Amino acid sequence: MRGTAYWLNEYAASHRHPVNKALHWICVPLIVWSLMGLLWSLPAPGRSELGYANWASYAVAAAVLYYAALSMPLALGVLPVLAAMLFSVDALSQLTHVPLWAISAAVFLVAWIGQFIGHGIEGKRPSFFKDVQFLLIGPIWLLADLYRRAGIPY
């Protein structure tokens, strides 16, 4: 398995332009959140009895395990962020008359348009065209940047 430094450096190679970086700071969290909303909207076995046992929470658990294999500090840092996103998805699913899947799909679409605009400005293709695992690297790339600024090793 390739290490954290490889994934973060490879991801950074196509995210150097300040506008692209700024768009990623906005769009990556929105994509993660909207994907959770879409997964939350899917029926899951035992969901009514288990509450948070649904496709979104399963995906979060799998992502955190993947991140833990790369870097325990990053996995521990991303966990509360993902948990907060799950809470917000749950709250929105109960508070609105607009279906969660519709809100999530709209946010997903707009955020991906933002990502592609950023890459158009950057002049480089999104990393996931090289390897689909880069779809999971975006969130920890942002977190690793925060860790670097705060002097936290990862």
Phi and psi restraints in degrees (value plus and minus 20) as a CYANA .aco file:
   2 ARG   PHI     -91.0   -51.0
   2 ARG   PSI     128.1   168.1
   3 GLY   PHI    -105.4   -65.4
   3 GLY   PSI     153.2   193.2
   4 THR   PHI     -76.9   -36.9
   4 THR   PSI     -65.7   -25.7
   5 ALA   PHI     -78.8   -38.8
   5 ALA   PSI     -62.3   -22.3
   6 TYR   PHI     -77.9   -37.9
   6 TYR   PSI     -73.5   -33.5
   7 TRP   PHI     -82.5   -42.5
   7 TRP   PSI     -64.9   -24.9
   8 LEU   PHI     -87.9   -47.9
   8 LEU   PSI     -60.2   -20.2
   9 ASN   PHI     -87.6   -47.6
   9 ASN   PSI     -62.2   -22.2
  10 GLU   PHI     -84.0   -44.0
  10 GLU   PSI     -61.1   -21.1
  11 TYR   PHI     -85.1   -45.1
  11 TYR   PSI     -63.5   -23.5
  12 ALA   PHI     -82.1   -42.1
  12 ALA   PSI     -49.2    -9.2
  13 ALA   PHI     -79.4   -39.4
  13 ALA   PSI     -48.7    -8.7
  14 SER   PHI    -129.7   -89.7
  14 SER   PSI       1.3    41.3
  15 HIS   PHI    -159.6  -119.6
  15 HIS   PSI      39.2    79.2
  16 ARG   PHI    -126.1   -86.1
  16 ARG   PSI     -50.2   -10.2
  17 HIS   PHI     -88.0   -48.0
  17 HIS   PSI     114.2   154.2
  18 PRO   PHI     -77.9   -37.9
  18 PRO   PSI     -55.6   -15.6
  19 VAL   PHI     -89.3   -49.3
  19 VAL   PSI     -62.8   -22.8
  20 ASN   PHI     -81.7   -41.7
  20 ASN   PSI     -63.9   -23.9
  21 LYS   PHI     -80.1   -40.1
  21 LYS   PSI     -66.3   -26.3
  22 ALA   PHI     -81.2   -41.2
  22 ALA   PSI     -63.2   -23.2
  23 LEU   PHI     -83.3   -43.3
  23 LEU   PSI     -55.6   -15.6
  24 HIS   PHI     -88.3   -48.3
  24 HIS   PSI     -56.3   -16.3
  25 TRP   PHI     -82.2   -42.2
  25 TRP   PSI     -50.1   -10.1
  26 ILE   PHI    -106.7   -66.7
  26 ILE   PSI     -69.5   -29.5
  27 CYS   PHI     -98.7   -58.7
  27 CYS   PSI     -55.8   -15.8
  28 VAL   PHI     -80.6   -40.6
  28 VAL   PSI     -70.5   -30.5
  29 PRO   PHI     -80.9   -40.9
  29 PRO   PSI     -57.0   -17.0
  30 LEU   PHI     -85.3   -45.3
  30 LEU   PSI     -58.2   -18.2
  31 ILE   PHI     -86.0   -46.0
  31 ILE   PSI     -64.5   -24.5
  32 VAL   PHI     -80.4   -40.4
  32 VAL   PSI     -68.1   -28.1
  33 TRP   PHI     -81.0   -41.0
  33 TRP   PSI     -66.5   -26.5
  34 SER   PHI     -87.2   -47.2
  34 SER   PSI     -55.2   -15.2
  35 LEU   PHI     -83.7   -43.7
  35 LEU   PSI     -60.6   -20.6
  36 MET   PHI     -80.2   -40.2
  36 MET   PSI     -62.6   -22.6
  37 GLY   PHI     -81.8   -41.8
  37 GLY   PSI     -61.0   -21.0
  38 LEU   PHI     -85.9   -45.9
  38 LEU   PSI     -64.2   -24.2
  39 LEU   PHI     -87.1   -47.1
  39 LEU   PSI     -56.6   -16.6
  40 TRP   PHI     -80.3   -40.3
  40 TRP   PSI     -53.4   -13.4
  41 SER   PHI     -95.2   -55.2
  41 SER   PSI     -36.4     3.6
  42 LEU   PHI     -98.8   -58.8
  42 LEU   PSI     121.7   161.7
  43 PRO   PHI     -85.2   -45.2
  43 PRO   PSI     120.7   160.7
  44 ALA   PHI    -150.6  -110.6
  44 ALA   PSI     124.2   164.2
  45 PRO   PHI     -80.0   -40.0
  45 PRO   PSI     112.6   152.6
  46 GLY   PHI      53.4    93.4
  46 GLY   PSI      -9.4    30.6
  47 ARG   PHI     -80.5   -40.5
  47 ARG   PSI     -64.0   -24.0
  48 SER   PHI     -84.3   -44.3
  48 SER   PSI     -52.0   -12.0
  49 GLU   PHI    -102.5   -62.5
  49 GLU   PSI     -47.7    -7.7
  50 LEU   PHI    -127.6   -87.6
  50 LEU   PSI     -21.1    18.9
  51 GLY   PHI      45.2    85.2
  51 GLY   PSI    -113.4   -73.4
  52 TYR   PHI     -99.8   -59.8
  52 TYR   PSI     -19.7    20.3
  53 ALA   PHI     -98.9   -58.9
  53 ALA   PSI      73.7   113.7
  54 ASN   PHI    -169.3  -129.3
  54 ASN   PSI     157.7   197.7
  55 TRP   PHI     -82.8   -42.8
  55 TRP   PSI     -52.9   -12.9
  56 ALA   PHI     -85.7   -45.7
  56 ALA   PSI     -65.8   -25.8
  57 SER   PHI     -89.6   -49.6
  57 SER   PSI     -53.1   -13.1
  58 TYR   PHI     -84.6   -44.6
  58 TYR   PSI     -61.7   -21.7
  59 ALA   PHI     -84.9   -44.9
  59 ALA   PSI     -60.1   -20.1
  60 VAL   PHI     -82.7   -42.7
  60 VAL   PSI     -64.8   -24.8
  61 ALA   PHI     -80.6   -40.6
  61 ALA   PSI     -63.7   -23.7
  62 ALA   PHI     -84.7   -44.7
  62 ALA   PSI     -61.2   -21.2
  63 ALA   PHI     -84.4   -44.4
  63 ALA   PSI     -62.8   -22.8
  64 VAL   PHI     -84.6   -44.6
  64 VAL   PSI     -58.6   -18.6
  65 LEU   PHI     -83.0   -43.0
  65 LEU   PSI     -61.8   -21.8
  66 TYR   PHI     -81.0   -41.0
  66 TYR   PSI     -66.6   -26.6
  67 TYR   PHI     -83.5   -43.5
  67 TYR   PSI     -57.3   -17.3
  68 ALA   PHI     -84.2   -44.2
  68 ALA   PSI     -55.1   -15.1
  69 ALA   PHI     -87.1   -47.1
  69 ALA   PSI     -49.2    -9.2
  70 LEU   PHI    -104.5   -64.5
  70 LEU   PSI     -67.2   -27.2
  71 SER   PHI    -182.7  -142.7
  71 SER   PSI      94.6   134.6
  72 MET   PHI     -82.7   -42.7
  72 MET   PSI     -62.0   -22.0
  73 PRO   PHI     -79.8   -39.8
  73 PRO   PSI     -60.1   -20.1
  74 LEU   PHI     -89.4   -49.4
  74 LEU   PSI     -58.2   -18.2
  75 ALA   PHI     -82.5   -42.5
  75 ALA   PSI     -63.5   -23.5
  76 LEU   PHI     -88.0   -48.0
  76 LEU   PSI     -51.8   -11.8
  77 GLY   PHI     -94.1   -54.1
  77 GLY   PSI     -55.2   -15.2
  78 VAL   PHI    -100.5   -60.5
  78 VAL   PSI     -43.4    -3.4
  79 LEU   PHI     -77.1   -37.1
  79 LEU   PSI     -70.4   -30.4
  80 PRO   PHI     -85.4   -45.4
  80 PRO   PSI     -51.0   -11.0
  81 VAL   PHI     -86.2   -46.2
  81 VAL   PSI     -66.6   -26.6
  82 LEU   PHI     -86.1   -46.1
  82 LEU   PSI     -57.4   -17.4
  83 ALA   PHI     -83.8   -43.8
  83 ALA   PSI     -62.0   -22.0
  84 ALA   PHI     -82.9   -42.9
  84 ALA   PSI     -58.0   -18.0
  85 MET   PHI     -84.0   -44.0
  85 MET   PSI     -61.8   -21.8
  86 LEU   PHI     -81.4   -41.4
  86 LEU   PSI     -63.5   -23.5
  87 PHE   PHI     -79.5   -39.5
  87 PHE   PSI     -63.4   -23.4
  88 SER   PHI     -88.1   -48.1
  88 SER   PSI     -57.1   -17.1
  89 VAL   PHI     -83.5   -43.5
  89 VAL   PSI     -64.9   -24.9
  90 ASP   PHI     -80.3   -40.3
  90 ASP   PSI     -66.7   -26.7
  91 ALA   PHI     -81.4   -41.4
  91 ALA   PSI     -65.2   -25.2
  92 LEU   PHI     -84.9   -44.9
  92 LEU   PSI     -55.3   -15.3
  93 SER   PHI     -84.8   -44.8
  93 SER   PSI     -44.3    -4.3
  94 GLN   PHI    -117.1   -77.1
  94 GLN   PSI     -38.4     1.6
  95 LEU   PHI    -121.4   -81.4
  95 LEU   PSI     -35.5     4.5
  96 THR   PHI    -131.4   -91.4
  96 THR   PSI     134.5   174.5
  97 HIS   PHI    -111.2   -71.2
  97 HIS   PSI     -31.3     8.7
  98 VAL   PHI    -105.7   -65.7
  98 VAL   PSI     112.5   152.5
  99 PRO   PHI     -79.0   -39.0
  99 PRO   PSI     119.6   159.6
 100 LEU   PHI     -75.8   -35.8
 100 LEU   PSI     -60.7   -20.7
 101 TRP   PHI     -81.7   -41.7
 101 TRP   PSI     -55.5   -15.5
 102 ALA   PHI     -90.1   -50.1
 102 ALA   PSI     -63.5   -23.5
 103 ILE   PHI     -82.5   -42.5
 103 ILE   PSI     -66.7   -26.7
 104 SER   PHI     -82.6   -42.6
 104 SER   PSI     -62.1   -22.1
 105 ALA   PHI     -84.1   -44.1
 105 ALA   PSI     -60.5   -20.5
 106 ALA   PHI     -85.1   -45.1
 106 ALA   PSI     -65.4   -25.4
 107 VAL   PHI     -83.3   -43.3
 107 VAL   PSI     -63.2   -23.2
 108 PHE   PHI     -77.2   -37.2
 108 PHE   PSI     -68.6   -28.6
 109 LEU   PHI     -83.3   -43.3
 109 LEU   PSI     -68.9   -28.9
 110 VAL   PHI     -83.6   -43.6
 110 VAL   PSI     -61.7   -21.7
 111 ALA   PHI     -85.4   -45.4
 111 ALA   PSI     -59.3   -19.3
 112 TRP   PHI     -88.5   -48.5
 112 TRP   PSI     -55.3   -15.3
 113 ILE   PHI     -80.7   -40.7
 113 ILE   PSI     -63.3   -23.3
 114 GLY   PHI     -79.3   -39.3
 114 GLY   PSI     -62.1   -22.1
 115 GLN   PHI     -80.7   -40.7
 115 GLN   PSI     -66.0   -26.0
 116 PHE   PHI     -89.9   -49.9
 116 PHE   PSI     -52.7   -12.7
 117 ILE   PHI     -81.7   -41.7
 117 ILE   PSI     -65.7   -25.7
 118 GLY   PHI     -78.4   -38.4
 118 GLY   PSI     -63.2   -23.2
 119 HIS   PHI     -91.5   -51.5
 119 HIS   PSI     -49.2    -9.2
 120 GLY   PHI     -84.1   -44.1
 120 GLY   PSI     -62.7   -22.7
 121 ILE   PHI     -85.9   -45.9
 121 ILE   PSI     -61.7   -21.7
 122 GLU   PHI     -84.6   -44.6
 122 GLU   PSI     -54.8   -14.8
 123 GLY   PHI      62.9   102.9
 123 GLY   PSI      -3.1    36.9
 124 LYS   PHI    -152.0  -112.0
 124 LYS   PSI     127.2   167.2
 125 ARG   PHI     -88.9   -48.9
 125 ARG   PSI     131.2   171.2
 126 PRO   PHI     -78.7   -38.7
 126 PRO   PSI     125.3   165.3
 127 SER   PHI     -79.5   -39.5
 127 SER   PSI     -52.0   -12.0
 128 PHE   PHI     -87.2   -47.2
 128 PHE   PSI     -34.1     5.9
 129 PHE   PHI     -88.6   -48.6
 129 PHE   PSI     -45.2    -5.2
 130 LYS   PHI    -102.9   -62.9
 130 LYS   PSI     -62.8   -22.8
 131 ASP   PHI    -175.6  -135.6
 131 ASP   PSI     105.9   145.9
 132 VAL   PHI     -82.0   -42.0
 132 VAL   PSI     -41.3    -1.3
 133 GLN   PHI     -81.6   -41.6
 133 GLN   PSI     -41.5    -1.5
 134 PHE   PHI     -84.0   -44.0
 134 PHE   PSI     -39.1     0.9
 135 LEU   PHI     -82.9   -42.9
 135 LEU   PSI     -49.1    -9.1
 136 LEU   PHI    -107.4   -67.4
 136 LEU   PSI     -35.7     4.3
 137 ILE   PHI    -101.0   -61.0
 137 ILE   PSI     -52.3   -12.3
 138 GLY   PHI     -67.5   -27.5
 138 GLY   PSI     -72.0   -32.0
 139 PRO   PHI     -81.6   -41.6
 139 PRO   PSI     -60.5   -20.5
 140 ILE   PHI     -99.8   -59.8
 140 ILE   PSI     -39.0     1.0
 141 TRP   PHI     -84.4   -44.4
 141 TRP   PSI     -62.4   -22.4
 142 LEU   PHI     -84.5   -44.5
 142 LEU   PSI     -65.6   -25.6
 143 LEU   PHI     -84.3   -44.3
 143 LEU   PSI     -60.4   -20.4
 144 ALA   PHI     -81.8   -41.8
 144 ALA   PSI     -55.1   -15.1
 145 ASP   PHI     -83.3   -43.3
 145 ASP   PSI     -63.2   -23.2
 146 LEU   PHI     -83.4   -43.4
 146 LEU   PSI     -62.1   -22.1
 147 TYR   PHI     -80.5   -40.5
 147 TYR   PSI     -65.1   -25.1
 148 ARG   PHI     -78.5   -38.5
 148 ARG   PSI     -66.4   -26.4
 149 ARG   PHI     -83.6   -43.6
 149 ARG   PSI     -53.2   -13.2
 150 ALA   PHI    -110.1   -70.1
 150 ALA   PSI     -23.3    16.7
 151 GLY   PHI      54.6    94.6
 151 GLY   PSI       5.0    45.0
 152 ILE   PHI    -113.4   -73.4
 152 ILE   PSI     104.2   144.2
 153 PRO   PHI     -90.6   -50.6
 153 PRO   PSI     128.3   168.3
